[in-house]
Amino acid sequence: ICCICSSNLTHYGKEYNFIPFIHSVKDNLHILDKKLINSILNLNSKEFYELAKKNKLPDINVITLFIEIMKGLGLKNGQLLQYYTSGDLSDYSDSVGMAAISFSK
């Protein structure tokens, strides 16, 4: 079985109406996304939902549902394959976090 979920992590900047900090933007974005990623890896949908809601993520329900599906399939071993933000490729004035995560039994 192969299940794919596609969504983004933290959306930062004026374009996204989310600017919770103005200093150390790169580091702070990585910290926010790391918390989100850890909740996904640990299949903690409640923690993910609360963090995502606090950080104004769009499509919160998509990832929350995916976490529940992974738990329902008995998958436990989440592995982060890749993480970056669009700011890592240009600048951090408007940035979106992205991660590739896989699960296995």
N, C-alpha and C positions, 0 to 999 in steps of 0.2 A: 504494500500500500504506500502510495506517495501522496502526502497532503502538502499543499503549498499555501502559505498565507503571505499576502503582500500588503504592507503598510509602512509608514515611516515612524520615526521616533520624534524627538524634540524638534519643533518648528520654532526657530528663534529669529527675532528681528521685527522691524516695523511692518514689513509685508504680512507677517503672521500675527501682528498685534500681541506679541509676547516678548517682553524685554525685562526679565526679572533681575538682571544684573548688567553692568556696563564695564566692569573690570574683569580681567582674566577670562574673557568670554570663551576661548577655546577650552581651557581647563574646566570651567563650570559646565559647559555643554557636555563634555565627556563625563563629568560626574553625574549629571542628571541622566544621561543615557545609560551609564553603567548600572545605575539603580534599576532602571526599567529592564535592561537586559538581564540582570540577575534575577528579577522576579519572573521573567519568562523562562530562563534556564531552570529555575527551581519550581516551575509550574505553579506559581502562586498567583492565581488569577485575581484574588481579592487585593493583594498588595499592588499588582500591576494596575488594576483599575483605579485604585486610589491615587497612585503616583501619576498616572496618565491624566486623570481628571484635574489634579492639582496643577499639572504642567500644560493643560489645555491641548492635549494631543487630539487630532482629529481621528476618526475611525477607531475609537477606543474599543468598541464592541467587537471589531474584527479580530483583534489580537486576543482579547479576553475569551472569545468563543474558541479560538484556535487552541489556547492553553487548555481549556476544558476538554476539547477533542483529544488532545495529546494524552491527557490524564485518563480519559475514557478508553483509549487504546492501550493503556498500560505502559506508556513510554515514560522513562524517568531520566535518561541521560542526555540532557541538553548540552550542546557544544557550540560555542561561538566560533564561527568560521571566519568572519570578517566584520569589521566595524570601521566606519568613518563618518564624517559629516561633509556636507557639500562645502562648508567653510574650509575644510582641510585642502580643498582643491582650488579655492580662490580666496575669498575673504569671509569674515564672520558677520558682516552686517546683516545678512539674511542667510540663515543656514538651516539645513534639515539633516537630522541624524538617520543613518541607515545601518542595518546589521543583517548578516546572514547567519541563521542558527539552524542546526539540524538536531533531530532527536532519534534515538534508537533504543531498542530494548536492552 
